[in-house]
Every structure is written in structure tokens, then in C-alpha cells.
Amino acid sequence: MRPLLAFTGSRGDAQPGILLARALRERGHDVTLALAPNLVSFAHDHGVPAVPFGCDTADLLVAQRTDRRFASRDPRARLRALFDLQRRGVPEQLHDLRALAPGHDLVVAGMAGEEVAESVARAYGLPFAAVHFFPIQPNTAVPVAPVRRADRLPGFVHRWGWSLLARARAAALAPVLPSGPPARAATASAEGGATARIQAYDPRLFPGVRQQMPGPFTGFLTDVDGFLTGVTGFASHAPDAAEAEDLDSWIDAGTAPIYVGFGSMDVGDPAAFVAILREVCARRGRRLLLASGWATIDPGFDDAVAIVGQVDHARVLPRCVAAVHHGGAGTTAAALRAGVPQVICSVQADQPYWGQALQRLGLAATIPAKKLTAERLAALLDQVSRPDVVGRAASWAAGFPTDGVERAADAVEALLGSPDAAELLHSAGRQQ
């Protein structure tokens, strides 16, 4: 099998693609992994060959932050900015994937760039699978508005809302994509290539969604063995690997810290952000472990604070008392697996939905990151420090499935050459 895996977006979008590529390669498949140019070296450094496609996603994030229309009081200006953002980089992705596709026998993509990859697969008559990290297909189970009490609305409102969002995105992309409606479920296209949406999250977080989505449901595509970060908390190849030992020593030297990490998200003024975190942790008599991610925050250690670039979530989070983060699917899954209560400070995309979903289940508290203050963060940490929240988080971790990557690889294998993709994909993966 020669699959083309196309995973653009931030590092959180790319990591599941890298893990899936690794699993398929270990099964003997000839995989081409295509990533945003700024993330190709990340895959190479971990022994997974990759090629670039599309634009540098770090540049796209900067462009989004600097577009003043997103702060406009005019909703039409904000909508035009959103549509422009949706289209940004699409022509480059389309050009590169068209050049890569010949010689492959199926295409797999993440949520970012899904429509581009599917249009290329359709053009070549290839089977296509999209890996969904969140339930975005029309349904009645997931509230379309990520706000408190939205779950009280009738289900048909949510289904209508998700359908409307899908049509709006299609309209935004129409000027830069070839014509032709994308498939929305596992089916066979007119060109003969089967399509599927792999639901790569835990459906228990969204009660009722399993009954409404065609599947397969694989669970989160988590880095269960520290492959992407190394078993010591940092990438084993990193030039500052000695810092990993310092981090382990720092954690062991005192009480469990509060973990904070916002991945590739913008934290605003880094100095003010760190000051808020220091103040809140000091008031609580807790130490602070900050993973700076893409933020320009200098690393360092003192008795009360450790600032590092990245951590191995599987190794570090179980040793923390709480996790404060942006609500990306990967970090959310890592905290669930670790059994640590969460404060989700959402920035964009699916992040507010994760915050609301976990808050409804009593596993987290949530707030938009732009509203975060020292007082509000302290209050949210009070909420998730209650014994009932701590107990629910521990119970959830006990039942967390860790075979999501293998299940996704099963689903990809089942798709190729399938005369009935839907039937095979429903049974793909391990026994439930």
C-alpha cells in the first residue's frame, strides 16, 4: 500500500499524522507523509521522513494575529477576515498535493486541509480518509455553540447549525477549490474511490455522537510511548537534552506543580502571561511548570518555577496537580490520560468545544484565553481542585484507550480496495 498522508496545521495537527505514518511504515507500507514546511524537520528528527506541502503554518498564525479585521466591531469585516483565513494557503496546498499524488493508492488527511486533499483524491480516483479530531459533521449530540447551557437547545438546532457551518466553509473555499461536492460519510464516489471520516477522539466525551456518526471511532491518536518527545520529557535528539534531567530533578524535589502549556497558540504579552501564572501559583503555595511552546519565553529553573520548551505529557502530567492549557485535542487527550484536572483557556477552532465538553462532564473548567486574569484563573483552579473533580479525572484515566493510532491504521488499511467501505470501516480496529 502506498498511502499519501497530508497533515497541515500546527504541531498539534501534525503529530497524529506523524504517529499514523510511523504505524503504517512499521506495517510495511510505503508511506509519503506531507507536512507544513515548518514541521518537516520535526518529523525527520524523529525518524519519520516527510515532504513539505502548502505554506508555513507559523506564518499563517502570525497573519491571523495581525489581521485587525478580527477585532472589528463590524461583523461583516470579521466574516470577510475569516473567509480570507480559510482560503489562505489553499492554492499552494492544492498545487503541491497534485504533484505528490501520482503513484499513490489512497490519500489520508487531517481536519486542516481536508477539502484540498479530498479534491486531489477525487481527481485521481483514489480512496480518501479524513482524520477528524473532533465531531464536526452535522449531528444533534454536540452543541453547535461552545457556550454554557447550549446543550439545553433542541437537537435539531445543533444539526442545523453544524450544517450551516459546513456550507459556510464550503462557500469560503469554493473560489480556490475545483468544483464538486465533497463526500460527508463513508461511501463510494463516482470515480470509484471510497471515502471515510475516521473519528479520532473518545465518543464518551460527547454522549450520543457514536449513534450518529458513521465511524470508525478509533479514540485519540496519542503518543503513548513518548516517541515524539523522548522518555525523559524532552526530545531525545534535542540539543538541550540535559535540561530534561533538570526537569525530572525539579519535579521530584518538591510538591506536585501546576502545569501550563499553550502549544502554538499566542499568549499575548509573554512577560505579563508569566507574571499572572507566577502570582496565581504563589498564592496557592504551588510550583509552576510552564511549557512555552511557540511563545518567546526564556527557559529556566528556580525553586518555584520551571520554564521549558516542551514536555513529554505522558511522563510529566501524571506528576502535576492540574493542567492549564489551550484545549487542543492532543493536550486535552494527554491530560485525560494522565487523570489530571484541567483548566482549558481556549483560543480558537475546536478548543472552546473541548472546554465546554469537559466542563459538562465535570472534568475541567473553562474560559476564553482572552478573558484570563489572575483572579479568574485562581477561581477556576479552585473549581478543579475539588475532590469530586479530582476523582472523576482519575476514574476517566483508568478507562482511557491507548490504541487509537493502531485503530486508525486498521481503518486506513480497511479502506483500500474495499468494495463496501462503510461495512468494512465499521468493523475496522480492535475489539471494543
Secondary structure as UniProt FT lines:
FT   STRAND          3..7
FT   HELIX           11..26
FT   TURN            27..28
FT   STRAND          32..35
FT   HELIX           37..39
FT   HELIX           40..45
FT   TURN            46..47
FT   STRAND          51..52
FT   HELIX           57..66
FT   HELIX           68..71
FT   HELIX           75..87
FT   TURN            88..89
FT   HELIX           90..100
FT   TURN            102..103
FT   STRAND          106..109
FT   TURN            112..113
FT   HELIX           114..123
FT   TURN            124..125
FT   STRAND          128..132
FT   TURN            148..149
FT   HELIX           150..152
FT   HELIX           155..173
FT   HELIX           174..176
FT   STRAND          187..188
FT   TURN            190..191
FT   STRAND          194..199
FT   HELIX           203..205
FT   TURN            207..208
FT   TURN            210..212
FT   TURN            224..225
FT   TURN            227..229
FT   TURN            231..232
FT   TURN            236..237
FT   TURN            239..241
FT   HELIX           242..252
FT   STRAND          258..261
FT   TURN            263..264
FT   HELIX           270..284
FT   STRAND          288..291
FT   TURN            293..294
FT   STRAND          300..301
FT   STRAND          305..308
FT   HELIX           313..316
FT   HELIX           317..319
FT   STRAND          322..325
FT   HELIX           329..338
FT   STRAND          342..346
FT   TURN            349..350
FT   HELIX           351..360
FT   TURN            361..362
FT   STRAND          364..368
FT   HELIX           369..371
FT   HELIX           374..384
FT   HELIX           387..398
FT   HELIX           404..415
FT   TURN            416..417
FT   HELIX           421..427
//
